[in-house]
């Protein structure tokens, strides 16, 4: 393990070896999914992973010319932590020293434990963060719905169709460039029109880990199980390609969606705060 210690705080270490960092994050794959998927060989020069030896708190920081900035917090990464204990169950770590000691990107998308908020508010404006539920599923637990059409894959040739659908959800910020960056989509058509879609954004072949997001159903077709269907279709495709963990996020207040994903076998990891943030001051 290659470790550099900043002069600002001797108990803070920068894990500078990618294999060592990934071994630490593998202890809680569901929570570390985005960090693992965005710490490949190409991204590694833009990643920093800081750990506080005294508290076990850690920060994964990305400042990438294409992906932009990201900050994720971790609580259970000390050498003696229980691999079976998730960060959601260990939210009492003290992030104050860590946050004061490291540098951050000017703009970043944050995925943070609630316990980290008091520390990070010293550095970022956090007014746009919202509670998010993290869920994950493994092949043995996956239960696709019976008797429901699961849809079909959508790719670059369907860019205009996808763009039309996502106009109903501007917050998703869909762009054709995502298809060129190998985002993948799974959708359902009715009467020739695309009415439901799920998006696969990231995958880590090294860790057999995949992330699903961007699930959207046109308003007139909601309440009929289509969100569950496209999520099931995309999840099944990812498992067929070798993934052994699939992860998704859903707003904490969206109880129907949480219940729908749970019926597919997705298990609730816990709740965190997520959203874009700018450095304060």
C-alpha positions in Angstrom: 0.0 0.0 0.0 1.4 3.4 -1.0 0.4 6.1 1.5 1.2 9.8 1.6 0.6 11.8 4.7 -0.2 15.6 4.4 1.6 17.9 6.8 -1.8 19.4 7.9 -2.8 16.4 10.0 -0.6 13.4 10.7 -3.5 11.1 11.3 -4.9 11.6 7.8 -3.6 9.3 5.1 -3.9 9.4 1.4 -4.3 5.9 0.0 -2.3 6.3 -3.3 -2.5 2.6 -4.4 -5.7 1.8 -6.4 -5.7 -1.9 -5.5 -5.5 -1.0 -1.8 -8.3 1.5 -2.0 -10.5 -0.9 -3.9 -9.9 -3.6 -1.4 -11.1 -1.2 1.3 -14.2 -0.2 -0.6 -15.1 -3.8 -1.4 -16.0 -4.2 2.3 -19.3 -2.5 1.5 -19.9 -2.8 -2.2 -23.5 -1.5 -2.1 -22.4 1.8 -0.6 -19.1 2.1 -2.5 -20.6 1.3 -5.9 -20.1 4.7 -7.6 -16.6 5.1 -6.2 -15.6 1.6 -7.3 -17.1 2.1 -10.8 -15.4 5.5 -11.1 -11.9 4.3 -10.0 -10.8 2.4 -13.0 -7.4 2.7 -14.6 -8.6 5.7 -16.7 -10.1 7.6 -13.8 -7.5 6.8 -11.2 -5.3 9.8 -11.9 -8.3 12.0 -11.0 -9.2 10.1 -7.7 -8.1 10.8 -4.2 -9.0 8.6 -1.2 -8.4 10.0 2.2 -8.8 8.2 5.5 -8.6 9.3 9.1 -6.7 6.7 11.1 -8.2 7.9 14.4 -11.9 7.7 13.5 -12.2 5.4 10.4 -13.9 8.1 8.5 -12.9 8.4 4.8 -13.5 10.6 1.8 -13.4 9.5 -1.9 -12.9 12.6 -4.1 -13.1 12.7 -7.9 -12.1 15.7 -10.0 -12.4 14.5 -13.6 -12.4 16.5 -16.8 -15.3 14.5 -18.2 -17.3 13.2 -15.2 -16.8 16.4 -13.2 -16.4 16.4 -9.4 -17.8 14.0 -6.9 -17.4 13.5 -3.1 -18.5 10.3 -1.2 -18.1 9.7 2.5 -17.4 6.5 4.3 -17.4 5.6 8.0 -16.4 1.9 8.2 -13.0 1.7 6.6 -10.7 1.4 9.6 -8.5 -1.7 9.7 -10.5 -3.3 12.4 -14.0 -2.6 11.1 -16.4 -5.5 10.5 -16.7 -6.3 6.8 -20.4 -7.1 7.4 -21.1 -3.7 9.0 -22.4 -1.2 6.5 -21.7 2.5 6.6 -25.4 3.0 7.1 -25.1 1.3 10.5 -22.0 3.2 11.5 -22.8 6.8 10.9 -21.2 8.2 14.0 -17.7 8.7 12.5 -16.2 12.2 13.1 -15.5 13.8 9.7 -14.3 17.2 11.1 -10.5 16.7 11.0 -10.7 14.9 7.6 -12.8 17.6 5.9 -10.4 20.4 7.2 -7.3 18.5 6.0 -8.2 17.7 2.3 -8.8 19.6 -0.9 -12.1 19.4 -2.8 -13.3 20.2 -6.3 -15.1 23.5 -6.7 -18.3 21.8 -7.9 -19.2 18.2 -7.1 -22.0 15.8 -6.8 -22.1 14.6 -3.2 -23.2 11.3 -1.8 -22.7 11.6 1.9 -23.6 9.9 5.2 -25.9 12.2 7.3 -23.2 12.2 10.0 -20.8 14.0 7.6 -23.1 16.9 6.9 -22.0 19.1 9.9 -18.4 18.8 8.7 -19.0 19.3 5.0 -21.2 22.4 5.5 -17.9 24.1 6.5 -16.7 23.6 2.9 -19.8 23.2 0.6 -23.2 24.8 0.2 -25.5 21.8 0.9 -28.9 23.3 0.4 -29.6 21.2 -2.6 -29.0 17.8 -1.0 -32.0 15.5 -0.5 -32.5 12.1 1.3 -31.9 9.2 -1.0 -32.3 5.4 -0.4 -29.6 3.1 -1.7 -30.8 -0.4 -2.8 -28.9 -3.4 -4.3 -29.6 -6.9 -5.5 -27.6 -10.0 -6.2 -28.6 -12.8 -8.7 -29.8 -15.2 -6.1 -32.3 -12.6 -4.7 -33.5 -11.3 -8.0 -37.2 -11.9 -8.7 -38.4 -10.6 -12.1 -42.1 -10.2 -12.3 -44.1 -12.9 -14.0 -46.4 -12.2 -17.0 -45.1 -8.7 -17.6 -43.3 -7.6 -20.8 -39.8 -6.6 -19.7 -39.1 -4.5 -22.8 -36.0 -4.3 -25.0 -32.6 -2.7 -25.2 -32.2 0.8 -26.6 -28.9 2.2 -28.0 -27.4 4.9 -30.1 -29.8 4.4 -33.0 -32.7 5.3 -30.6 -31.2 8.6 -29.4 -34.0 10.8 -30.8 -36.6 8.6 -29.2 -34.9 8.6 -25.8 -34.5 12.4 -26.0 -38.2 12.8 -26.7 -39.1 10.7 -23.7 -36.7 12.4 -21.3 -38.1 15.9 -22.2 -40.8 15.0 -19.6 -38.0 14.8 -16.9 -35.6 17.7 -17.5 -33.9 16.9 -14.2 -32.5 13.7 -15.7 -30.3 15.9 -17.9 -30.4 13.3 -20.7 -28.2 14.1 -23.7 -27.2 12.1 -26.8 -23.6 12.3 -25.5 -24.5 9.7 -22.9 -25.0 7.1 -25.7 -21.6 7.9 -27.1 -20.2 7.4 -23.6 -21.8 3.9 -23.7 -24.7 4.5 -21.3 -27.3 1.9 -22.1 -31.1 1.9 -21.9 -33.9 -0.5 -21.5 -37.4 0.5 -22.5 -41.0 -0.5 -23.2 -43.0 0.7 -26.2 -46.8 0.9 -26.4 -48.5 1.5 -29.7 -45.1 2.3 -31.2 -44.2 4.9 -28.6 -41.5 4.7 -25.9 -43.3 5.1 -22.6 -40.9 3.6 -20.0 -37.1 3.5 -19.7 -34.3 2.6 -17.3 -30.7 3.7 -17.7 -27.5 1.8 -17.0 -24.8 4.4 -16.3 -21.7 2.7 -14.9 -20.1 -0.7 -14.6 -17.0 -2.0 -13.0 -16.0 -5.2 -14.8 -13.1 -5.6 -12.3 -15.7 -5.8 -9.4 -18.7 -7.3 -11.4 -20.7 -4.3 -10.2 -23.3 -2.2 -12.1 -25.4 0.9 -11.5 -29.0 1.6 -12.7 -30.5 5.0 -12.7 -32.7 7.3 -14.8 -35.9 5.2 -14.5 -38.7 7.3 -16.0 -42.3 6.5 -17.0 -44.5 8.9 -18.9 -47.2 10.3 -16.6 -50.2 8.7 -18.4 -48.7 5.2 -18.0 -47.7 5.3 -14.3 -49.2 3.0 -11.7 -49.1 -0.1 -14.0 -45.8 -1.7 -13.0 -43.8 -0.3 -15.9 -41.0 1.0 -13.7 -40.6 -2.4 -12.1 -40.7 -4.0 -15.6 -37.9 -1.9 -17.2 -35.8 -2.1 -14.0 -36.2 -5.9 -14.1 -35.4 -6.1 -17.8 -32.2 -4.0 -17.4 -31.2 -5.9 -14.2 -31.6 -9.2 -15.9 -29.5 -8.1 -18.8 -26.7 -6.9 -16.5 -26.7 -10.2 -14.6 -26.5 -12.1 -17.9 -23.4 -10.1 -18.7 -21.7 -11.1 -15.5 -22.6 -8.5 -12.9 -23.0 -9.9 -9.4 -24.2 -6.8 -7.7 -26.6 -4.2 -9.2 -27.2 -0.9 -7.3 -29.8 1.8 -7.7 -30.8 5.0 -5.8 -34.3 6.3 -5.2 -35.6 9.4 -3.4 -36.5 8.5 0.1 -40.0 9.9 -0.2 -40.9 7.7 -3.2 -42.4 4.9 -1.3 -44.1 3.2 -4.3 -40.8 3.0 -6.2 -39.0 1.6 -3.2 -41.7 -1.0 -2.8 -41.6 -1.9 -6.5 -37.8 -2.4 -6.4 -38.1 -4.4 -3.2 -40.5 -6.8 -5.0 -37.7 -7.4 -7.5 -35.4 -8.5 -4.7 -33.6 -5.2 -4.2 -32.7 -4.7 -0.6 -32.5 -1.4 1.2 -28.9 -0.6 2.2 -29.8 2.6 4.0 -30.3 6.3 3.5 -27.8 9.1 2.5 -27.8 12.7 1.3 -27.2 13.3 -2.3 -27.1 16.2 -4.7 -24.9 18.8 -6.4 -22.9 21.3 -4.3 -20.5 24.3 -4.7 -17.7 25.3 -2.5 -18.8 27.9 0.0 -17.1 31.3 0.0 
